[in-house]
């Protein structure tokens, strides 16, 4: 468990000697201000992680507005738990955990919606150009493969492949040990590889060309 | 599967995920940042405010119950209100339109001065009671009190 470091040490003390220490102090100061209700501080704190949070949310649903709402809901959840965040641990992992949780909910809704839509609308009827349609279908395949995974494996797969977290960060996000996170990621990727083998091969051949 | 294969698989999947990921546009990121700035303010609302609408409805319901209860209370108190009016009747007798004329004119200036202060007390609900038509029992009671008032004034 990381130690709580008093922000005043960094704010009033000597200049931090390395960037990591400076980043931690800035992060700590922003957290303190955000907890006091400073919206700009909270926005500054989460801004570097917004692309990842959006990517996770958008992975779960096709609707951009829904994905944006999901990011905001994840941020609200994160703010509610902000006082419990341990400075020095990965803030990206802290935020990504909430985004993945929201994404899981979105995926369930998306599955129901797709079941309804597929009954009435065949994918071939998409008005988009062929490339766009293929990309769209590939995204759908990935989404479907993720949905097929058990919840925890799905979470670690998204944290690994969309958020780009390390095993230690994934362990922090899902509340397990690093070893367990490694095993979970391994199993999740193996299942994904099996389900998406044709898409992966397609990607490989296009890269070779 | 060895580690090399696993790393290879992971790289392939990463490439696939990157290719199928939807990146946020600049405008979206700006919007998300603005929405993030709103989060602390929205969260800082006290939790009890969530209950405010329900509390307001409950208070309204309670108020309606109280108001509904009051007319019954008024009706229950009406006889005593009439009695109170009757007790004050000597001062009002001159202005009350309905009572039967007293046997003798009570009007002595001294008596009017004595009872003048009571006129001020006749505002409000009791006025409505006086304005309402009197039944026989009330008229008899009023006559008795007027007679009593007359004898009191005569004695005084």
Interface residues (C-beta under 8 A of the other chain):
Chain A: X34 X35 X37 X38 X39 X40 X41 X42 X43 X46 X47 X50 X51 X53 X54 X55 X58 X59 X64 X67 X68 X71 X72 X75 X76 X79 X80 X135 X138 X139 X142 X160 X161 X162 X186 X189 X190 X192 X193 X196 X199 X200 X203 X204 X207
Chain B: X1 X6 X9 X10 X12 X13 X14 X15 X16 X17 X19 X20 X21 X22 X23 X24 X28 X29 X31 X32 X33 X34 X35 X36 X37 X38 X39 X40 X41 X42 X43 X44
